[in-house]
Amino acid sequence: MGNPVQETGICLEYEMVDVDIDPQAAEMYFSARYAPGGYAWIIPLGSDSANVGVGVRATYLSGQRLPQILDRFIAEHPLVREKLAGGEAVAVMRGAVPAGGSPPAIMKDNLLLAGDAAGQVMATSGGGIPLAIVGGRIAGEAAAGYLRGKERLEDYPSRINRAFGVELARSVQIRKMVDLAMKSDRLMNSLFSALSPSQMKSVMRAQIPEIFLSRAWAGEKQRRQN
């Protein structure tokens, strides 16, 4: 099926109870200290319970262990520690998330890849459930059509590409654009300050904001690299 995509996100999440959170708000935190190469989150499950986790890229760990990073986020983050101070973890979830787009081939002989196995995850957010649903449906339709003699399996990759190939490729492109900023909270804060709420939504949806394409942004990035 070709060489595997090397860029991977690793995730650790606690289900916590007795926390003081806003049950109507899902929170995302970006920080080189508390979530290197990714982000931490608080996702409400009720009035006093939530999933609290962190997803980072393996290449950003620098010898750190993921439990150490998540525990530091819970205990030390200036905005989070008070919300979670009285909380208790009642469950632990772990997983790996592809963050580099699709591998060179998602079909070979009579084997089709879909979902995480096919790298069908938005590299900007780590979200893969919607893409897995669509990719799985297309894979099922392709397999059924092949068995009925009405479709070629070789058409599966092009169907995936038409469905969300552009968005998936752009999400990887955007992730690479912000890689430099993710090494520093100062740079990350500067980037987020330059983005409007609508532009932030565009980034999460793999639409490249104009600021990323401007000469000013390119020049600033080059200046900080030198």
C-alpha positions, 0 to 999 in steps of 0.5 A: 500500500506504499510507505506509511505516513510518518506524522502522527498525533498521540492522544490521552484523555481523562473522563473527569467528574466533579469539575467546575466547567461551563457545560455549554462550551467546548474549550481548546487550548494551544500551548507549546508547554501544555500541548506541544504540536497540538492542543488540549481540550475540555469537552463537557459531558454534563454540568460537572463532568467532562472529557479532558485531554491532550493531543500532540505530535510525536515529533514535538515530545522532546523526551516528554511522556504524554501523561506528564503533559496532560497532568501538567495541563490539569494542575498548572495551566492558569485558566484550567487548574481552578476548573479542574482542581476538585475533579477526579479521573474515572476513566482513561482513553488513549489513541493515535491519530494520523496527521499527515494526510493519506498514504500514497495508496489507499487501494491495492488488489482487493483491499480498500483503506478508509478512515484512520487507516487511510489517513482520512483525518483533518490535520488541522483538528485531528477530527476524523469521524465525519471523514470516516463515515463518508470514506466508509460509505464510499468504500462499501459502495465501491466493494458492493459495486465491484461484487455486482460487476458494475464498478472497478475497485480502481475507481475508489481513490478518485471517488474519495478525492472528489468527496474530500480530497481537496479539503484533506490536502489543504488541512495538511498544508495549513498544519505545515504552515503553522508548524513554526508557530507551534514551537512558541507560545509567543508566535502562536498568540501572535498568529491567533491574534491576527485571525478573526473568528471567521478565519479561525473557522476557515482554518478548522474547515481546511480553508486557507485564510488570506493571511497565510498567503500574503507576502507579509506572513511569508516574510515574517516566517522567513525572518523568524527562521533566520 
